[in-house]
Amino acid sequence: MVYPHIVTAADPLQSTIRLEELFSVLAEQGADAAALVNSKLYGVLPFWDACKKAGIHGVLGLSVPVDFDGAALPVVLYAQNNTGYQMLLKLTSALSTRDVEAIPQKWLAAYQEGLICVIPDNVAWVLTDRSEALGMLSRLFGERLVASIERPGGTVQETEEAFIEFCSTFALKFMASHECRYMKQEDAFAYEVARSIGGGFKLSDPERPKPEHSAAFVPTQAQLSEWFSDHPEWLEQSRALLMDCRVSIPLNRQLLPKYPVREGSNKSELIRTLCLKGLEERVGKLAQSYSDRLDYELGVISTMGYIDYFLIVSDFMAYARNKGILTGPGRGSSAGSLVAFALRITDVDPLAHGLLFERFLNPERVTLPDIDIDFADHRRHEVVEYVAKKYGALQTAQIITFGTLSTKAVARDTARVFGFEAEELDKISKLIPSRPGITLREALRESKALEDWIIGNESRERWFKTALKLEGLPRNSSIHAAGVILSPGPLVDYVPIEKGNDDIFITQWPMQELEAIGLLKMDFLGLRNLTILENMAHMLKRDRHTTIDYRSLTLDDKETYALLAKGDTAGIFQLESPGMRRALMLIKPSAFGDIVAVNALYRPGPMEFIPLYARRKHGEEAVSYIHPVLEPILSETYGVIVYQEQIMKIAAEMAGFSLGEADLLRRAVSKKNRQILDEERQHFIGGATANGYTAKEAGDVYDLIVRFADYGFPKSHAVAYSMISYQLAYMKAHYPVQFYAALLSNSRGNNEKTAQFMREMKERGIELAAPCIANSRYGFSSEEQQVRTGLSAVKGVPGTAVKAILAARKDGPFQSLFNIAERISAVHFTRKAFEPLIKAGALDALGKDRAVLLASLDSAIKHAELVKPNEDPGLFDDMGSSFMKPKYTKAEPMPDGLKLDFEKEALGFYLSTHPVEREKEQRNKAYTALNDLPKKKDRERVEVLGMVEDVRRIRTKKGDAMAFVTLQDETGVAAVTLFPKEYAQYNEMLDKDALLEIQGTAETRQGKTTIICKTIL
């Protein structure tokens, strides 16, 4: 029993066959062999692995069109041996990277070795005389050319007789085949829907391509035997062909790239020289501890064969530095390597911070090194392009990822194919809970409303059953956000590739499969916070002629620690959540180690030790250790195990473990496997007693390790990321104008963040200036002691228009609205671009009232269309600004209230004066500022004035109506609760943008302060 043609769901929306379902059926049928035949080499390794586990002979095939004089004729190619497998890699890659619809004959001739070519009984082979094509294949493949007959569902196809006659003239052997694209006959409809999702068709669309037949299910042995009962020899031929295909895919090799050096150069000497030079520059004269650590690390790196890898990473990091691309100080365990520090791959000195190399590369557990690099996110692509150029486009690729039909996506996509209306699609989105990881079955169980909506409606019931069958299937492919592959030779020798972006290929296999065959993945990550830091540095250099090198900041700046101790951390990487701010205010960091510790502790689980750490740091509680041996290791964290490295050091110090063994212990105990825990206990106690400790002492310490194994965080990662936190905190403490300008640019579109930064600026006396046609840049920028709003911050203005304005401004200041129109052309001078700019106050510098500018906009647009309709040189360009200048249209000055409303519309916030602030001045009465509420005592009476931002009305369990109101004033926002009694009294006043004076009490719960409303005036 063999299956010659299985298409799996790994080929997105070409099949609904999942491997787990398939192999249980194949095993049940006693299948001897199965062939994967997708349209690309997607899903090869998972299929191969499933075959091995099931004891089924796996065969690799590829369904491809071949170009015969402009006609694309289908063939199936099977890899007969490893050479054939190599040919499949090259053929699918060639077809997927070149602009061709079908394989040219010369390619097939070049890559035919080791392949069996099967002609399927497709109608395309008999529609017209294909003798020339078949003759060419016959000459090319000889005995390796076979014809296949399909009888889907037992039906003999109309073309079978003609096909047999045609193939017999070339004396071809015949085999029985059957294309499987879904598991059971009743899955045919779900498969049709999947194809329609992929093609963007509705079921009712007359243009929708129909499947060739409706019997592409996985047949039983009895069914196949019955279908071909008149030609059992065809079944035998299928078996013989598949069993003749013997491929072994080599796994777990070390396919590491090579660093290019001059012939005869010794890479061991080269890396040592570079490391010594780097350390001399970074730490000065080397102490013995540095020399010893360097020798040890280089020995391990050399033995594992990773020298080239370190040189390559060092090379592209040097490129980034030379190009002024900001890189992160390190990420993950690589910060524990002195070699990485010496080569400027990281900026963390592992000896100064007590970091362990074995947490990164363990000589007792050979794994590929994993150096992840952070780059300023807007320039990451430059480094990837450099690598592709230097190491060769054929040896560099980004990594494919497959998007799946997630719960909401599959429900909506299937509903679209069914032709559901827009309201029904919205209803589906609302009825399915938005919890991550939820399935359709869970959604049906949890949502009574969803069940009621489906049950009893035949169309919806069928929709839901179909969506269930498609849920989780691959839908499309995209590019992994960070991963880049470098191979030692042409990629197509190891992995199939396809066309990507920016002339960089992508692999047809995802990350896990690439690692399984031994290719090295490097992560080039874009980190937004590095872009923010880079932006701040640019502003400082431009505005204050001050150059800042983040790598050379001292880690003992008093102002920075004072800012952190106050919890003043909005905009600071990893430290800005309310809980983290409370933790900082509790710990009051006074040294860099405190930032590292709080970053490591602020996670579910270890979070409970933050108060203990704080009490011990401030001397409110004595630091105790269950054994004196722990003191030198745990004193930095006041006796609390915070880091994985501490666990490793304890095992090395007490039980005599090598640091490699200690890393294995750390990994083992974190898995909480009872058997492993017991084995490691004996190992640990045995080592400790041999070192002179008692079994009880050793047992107590081992229990402590087990307790904290889950809590331990890699200190190397915490140190590296804490450096970014520190750098941002330093900038906020010393250069707040540049800090807020960069943060506001980054928060564009996030009203909550923008409002928060604006409030803080106000408290610090930093003014936010309006956008200005004369002074604004693209994003927010710094000017003396104020932040200038960027032109791109104005809603609805196209980025192309902003760029055109900035480019034109280089030739001199704008004289008038009409002058702008004729200089940037009618292409960019449009109502869409300029109405919001006028409303935001960006054209106030022209000296005209905003009402006049709005009234004159139409004539300025007409002026642009006449004088400069496009960006080409115009007829009137040389006549200067004196020619045909229209006049401004007269208009009454714009009232202040309207001005404010327009500002809010165009910017998303009030810039001149907040309406609440103006109202407070008019009422001349003292109110509690909303951002001062957290300072109030619990149940203290407050009186506030604010504008309604949002109202959420609900019913209590008793059925009474109540409301939660979001209120804003010029200082911030606050939540107001109206219980049923007050709600009944004041409900009609709760309109959006209504100005309300509310009296009530401040109530603080879990760190959040709410106003309990008593009266509204």
C-alpha positions, 0 to 999 in steps of 0.5 A: 500500500503506497500513497504516491501524491500527498499534498499537505497543508504546509503548501498554504491553502492548497490542501487541508491535510494535517500531518497528525491526522494523515499519519494516523490514517496511513498507519491504520492502512498499513502504508509502506510508503508515502510521497510528499508532492507540494508545489514548493518544498514546503513542509519537507522536514516535518513530513520526513520526521513523521514518516520516520516515527510512523515507520513509513518509507518517505519519498520527496516529490515536487509538482512543477509546470514545464515550459514547452513552446509557451505551454506549461505542462504539469509533471511530478518529479520524484527524488530517486536518491540524494543527487535527485534531492539536490536537483529538487532543491535547485529546481524549486529555488530557480522557479521561485526566484526567477520571473518564469511561470514554468521550468524552461527545458534547458533547466530541466536538462541541467537538473534531471540527474537522480530524478524520476519524471512522472507525466500525470493524465492531465487533460493538458497532455492530450488536448493537442498533439504533445509528441514533441514534448513527450519525446524531449522528456523521453530522451532526457529521462529514458527509463526514469519517465513514467505515466500515471493514471488517476481514477478519483473516487473510482471514476475512469476519466474521459481522457484515460484511453487517449492518454494511455494510447499517447504514452504507449507510443513512447513505450512508457510504463504506467503507474496508479496515482491518486492526488490527496488534498484532504483527509475524507470525502466530506472535507471536499467542501472545506478544501474548496473554501480554503482555495477560495480564501486563497484566491479571494473568491466568494462561493457564488462567484462565477469566475471562481476556479472549480477543483478538477474533481471532488474526490481528492481524499485519502483512500483506503487500501480496499478503495485503491485496489477496487479502483484499479482492479483491472490493472493491479500491475499499475499499483505494483508499479507505483509501489516499485517506483516509490520504494526505489526512491532512497533519499537521506536528508542530512541533519544536525550538521554544522553548516557554519559560514566562513569569514573571508581572509587572505590565503594563508591567514590563521583565523585563530591568530587573527581573532586573538589579535583583534580581541587583545586590541579591543580589550586594550582600547576598552579596559586598558592594561589587562589584569591576569583575570582578563587574560585567563578568561580570554584564553579560556573563551578562545579555546572553547570557541576554537574547539567548537568551530565558531571562530568564523561566526564571531569574526562575521558578527564583529565585521557587520557590527564594525560596519554599523558603527562606521555608518553611525547605526546605533547598536544595542549593548547586547541581548541574551546570554552573549553578554556573558562573553569577554570575546564578544565584548573585546570584538565590540559585539556587546558593550558589557564587560562580563568580568565587571558584572560577574557574568558567565561564559558558560551561560552562553556557550557550554563546552559540555553541551554543544549548541550553535551560538546565539548572538542576537543583535539589536539595531535602531529599527529604521536602519536594521535593513542596511546591515542585512543588505551589507551582509548579503553584499559581503558574503554573497546574495546566494549565501544570505537569506531571510527566513520564511514564516507562515501565518495561520488561519487564527480563530478570528481570521478563519471565522471572518475569511470563511464568512467572506467566502460564504458571502456574509454581509459586513454587519455579520462579519462585525458581529462575528468579531464581537461574538468571538472573545479576544483572548489570545490562544482561544479556539473556535470550540472554546469560543462556542463554549464560552459565548452563549450569544455566539451559540444562539447566533449559529444554532438553527441557521443552516448557513451559519451552522455550515459556516462554523463547521467549515471554519473549524476544519480550516482553523490553524492551517497555514494561510500565507507566508511572510518574512521573519522579523529578525532572522538571517541565514548565512551558509558556507556555500550556495544556499540551494545546496542545503535549503530551497529558497524563493524571492524576498524583498530588496534582492535578498532571498528567503528560505522556503523552510522556517527557522526550526527546520533550518536549525535542524539541518545545521544552518546558522540563524542570526537575529538582526532585531530592530529595537525602537528604543535605539532609534529614540536614543539615536534621535536624541543624539542627533538633536543634541548635536544639531541644536547644542553642538554636543556629541554624546557617546552612550557607551562612555556614560559613567554608571554612577550619575546621581541625577539619573538615580534620583530620577529613577528613585522617584519613579519618574520613568515614563518613556524609559525602556522596561521601567515605565509600567505603574508596577515597575515605577512602584518597585523603583520607588520602593528600592530607590536605585543607587547603583547600576546593580539595582536597575539590573535586579529590578529588571530581573525581579519584575516578573510573575513569581520573583516579583514577590521578593521586591519588598524583601530586596528593598527592606534589606537594601535599606537596612530595615531587615538583616541579610541572612544566608542559609550557609556562609558559602552563599554570602559572596555569591548572593551579597549583591542581591541581599541574599535573594537568588535573582539570577541564573548565574548565581545558581551556577556559581553556587553549584561550582563553589559548593559542589565542585561542579564545572561551570558547564555542569552547573549550566546543565544543572540549571537547565535540568532543575528548571524543567521540574522533572522528578527523576532528574531532580532526584538524580541531580540532588545526588550529584550535587550532594555527592560533590558538596560532601566531597568538598567537606560540607555535610549532606544536610547543608548540601540538601538545604542549598539544593532545595533553595536552588530548586525553589529559585530555578524558575525565578532565576533570570539570565543576568547577562540579558538583564545587564545589557537591557538595563544599560538601555534603561540607564541611557534613557534615564540619563537623557531624561535627567540631563537633556529633557527637551531632546528626550521629550521631542524624541519620545513624542515623535515615537508616540505619534498616534498614541493619544494617551502617551502623547498626553502623558508626555505633554503633562510631564513637559508642563510640570518641567516648564518645557513648552510644546510649540505649535507646528510651524511651516517655517521652523517645524521638521518632519517629526517633533524636534528640540528648540532651545527650551521648547519642543517643536511639533513636527508637520507629520504630527498633523493628522491627515497630512500625507508624508509626501506633502510634508517632504515636499514642504521641507525640500522647498523650504531649503530654497528660502522662507515661504512668503505667503500661502500662494508662494507655498502653492507655486513652490511645491506644485499642485501635486502636493498643495491639496485641500487634504494636506493644507486644511489640517495644517491651517487648523493646527496653526502651522501656517500662522507664521505667514501673518494671516488669521487662520480664518483668512487662510482657510477662506483663501485655500481654494484660490491657492489650490487653483493658483498651484494648478495654473502655475505648477500643475506637476513637479516638472519645471513649469512655464512660469518658474522663471517669472518669480513671485511677482507674477499673477499673485492672487489676493487673500480672501477676507474673513472674520477672525476665527473665534478662540473656541473654534480655534481650539476645536480645530487644533484638537481635530488636527493634532489629537490634543489641545495645544494653545489652552486646554478648555478646562484650563480656560474654564477654571480661569473664568470660574476663578475657583480652586479645583484638585488637578486630576494628576494630583489625585494619587496624592490624596488620602483614601476617602478624602473629599475632592472637587474637580473640573474636567471634560468627559472623554468616555462613558461606559454604562453597565448594569449591576447584578440587580439590573440597576444602571451605573457608569464609569466615566473617563474625565480629562483636564489640562493635567491628566485623566481620571476615572469617575464611578457613578453608582446607580443612585448618582447615575439616575440623577446625573445620567443626562449630563454625561455627554462626550466633551461635556465640562463637569464639576464633580464632587466626590471622594478619592478611592485608591485600590491596587495603586489606582485612584478613582473618584466616587461621584457624589454630586455634579454641578 
